[in-house]
Amino acid sequence: MTPENLFVQRLGPGLDRGGPVRLRPLLPDDLGERYAAWFRDEQVTRFLEARGISAVDALRHLMDGFLSEAWFMYAIEQPQPQPRHVGNLKIGPINRRHATAEISIVIGERDCWGRGAATEAVRLGTALAFGHFGLRKLYAGMVEGNEGSVRAFVKAGWRVEAQLPGAFIHEGVVKGKTVVSIDNPAFVLGG
């Protein structure tokens, strides 16, 4: 069995609803120099925890999640005019006891910013997390000032659930954290 087949077997084939991007399992072959360059770009990493990671670091992280089943990563791919890997979506860490997980995204190709790629990726990731993984609730957290990310999640149907003052030190300044969430409508709360 090829590595691609192993990833597809565990993560599913991905999801494409005809929007500006689609999701497919992130594969070791995706983790080249262009990928590593995203994490050296100060504009791309401004609001990320992951900065300056190498392709080797990325491969280790991908495989750690895959083997432990604690998190799974998808490539955000722009299908037109030809397929292009433009970012990542991570589902996890997954809390199987409570059927919850975090979702995080990065759009590494700056020419895709402001074009609906992040919103569509969040919609697709939400559908995968609820459908393929059977999760009940999803969360994401953003540092104060990352309004673009908050907007992308809210446009994708998520809601702002909490503001946590002083949760981060970002660029040398204490900043708050915005927590967004979405519930799987297939689960009845309190039941």
Number of C-alpha atoms within 10 A of each C-alpha: 5 7 11 14 13 13 20 16 11 14 20 15 15 18 19 16 11 9 13 19 27 23 27 21 24 25 18 17 9 15 17 14 10 14 20 19 16 23 22 15 14 12 12 18 17 15 18 17 8 11 16 15 14 18 19 13 12 19 16 13 14 20 16 14 18 17 10 9 14 15 21 26 26 25 25 32 23 19 16 9 6 7 11 14 21 22 25 22 24 20 24 21 15 21 13 13 6 10 15 23 23 19 24 19 22 21 22 23 16 13 9 16 14 11 10 15 22 28 24 24 31 24 20 23 26 23 16 19 25 21 13 14 17 16 23 21 19 22 20 22 21 21 25 20 14 15 11 14 20 23 15 20 22 17 16 19 14 21 17 17 13 12 16 14 13 14 15 16 11 17 9 7 9 13 17 18 19 21 17 21 20 19 19 18 10 11 13 9 9 4 4
